[in-house]
Amino acid sequence: MSSGSRLLVIIAGTALGVWVMYELAAVILVLIFAVLFAYVVAPLVQLAERPIRIATRRWRLPRGVAIVLIYLLMAGMLSIGGALLLPSASEQVDDMIASASAYAQSVVAWEHDWSGYYDRLRIPLELRRNIDQSVLAAGQAAVASSRASLFALAGALSNLPWLMLIPILAFFLLKDAVSFRRSFLTALPHRARLHGHRLLEDLNATLGAYIRAQLLACAVAGIVCGIGFAVLGVPYPLLLGALAGALEFIPLVGPLVVAIVASIVAALHAPMLVLWTAGFLGTFRVVEDYVIYPRLIRRGIPLHPLAVILAVLAGAELDGVAGMFLAVPVVGILSVVYRHAVEWRGGDATHRAADLLVTSQPADV
């Protein structure tokens, strides 16, 4: 095949792949979330699989039984946690709804006081008109952004039945991970198997480190923010702490949303409380981003902050909240694949023991 024909085949194959991915976007997204969930559960499954000695015999749970056991334990823990936290959360939600009119009156009073102060300032008419237009535009943008966020949330909730498939798919991914890995490597040409093995190992380490670090970071953010808000006297600390923990999964954008929401709630409760809340969140972000998270990730995804920002923005543009959530791990995977492609083109490998690696190495997931 000539180089021109080969290029046409590559272009046609790429276009076909993009079209298939677009048409099956929902299925692919569910599969990606199932893979991520499998990485979360994998360490617990490996722990449950460890052989135990009873008398003179060693017993080991089959992998499928271990997965079901972990699923049941997780469901039980979620049920217990919900039973303990839901009453307080429900009480705070009811209080928030009951206080909505009081908050609205506070906003009106604040706006009246500010308008009076604004009127007393001798600002030139043209400058004042520009300020009024800027404030009006900012308010309209905030309303439009809130409306878009609500529509995005409604769209995400409409896909809730698809989420039921995530633990089911993750079960099969965990149960047959070794078989999937062996089949993939066996399908490669003999000389590419060692490279394939190294690629899978690096992808496994990258995704595993990222997902587990993110989970720990979410737990730290939720607990610390909840306790901090309660100590400062910010209303609804449980809800705000849960929001901080959940949005920690979305890089950059999640913490910013938490800061805005917490500041608004604090301002409506007591104006000076905003300063304490902003100072607390700023200090926490510095400690979280530069002290805690680097120790959690260890050898996860070494990306420059600018790459993270661009990835999150691109993910938001392509697929909304789900795109922001998946942006960083996808970029990390692409960086690993690119590095291995460069090594492959440079001939950086020996091919001895490739068959042994295909058949003997277990997978972590």
Buried (B, 14 or more C-beta within 10 A) or exposed (E): EEEEEEEEEEEEEEEEEEEEEEEEEEEEBBBBBBBBBBBBBBBBBBEBBEEEEEEEEEEEBEBBEBBBBBBEEBEEEEEEEEEEEEEEBEEBBEEBEEBEEEBEEBEEEEEEEEEEEBEEEEEEEEEBEEEEEEEEEEEEEEEEEEEEEEEBEEEEEEEEEEEEBBBEBBBBBBBBBEEBBBEBBEEBEEEBBBBBBBBBBBBBBBBBBBBBBBBBBBEBBBEBBBEBBBEBEBBBBBBBBBBBBBBBBBBBBBBEBBBEBBBBBBBBBBEEBBEBBBEBBEEBBEEBBEEBBEEBBEEBBEBEEEBBBBBBBBBBEEBBBBBBBBBBBBBBBEBBEEEBEEBBEEEEBEEEEBBEBBEEBEBBB
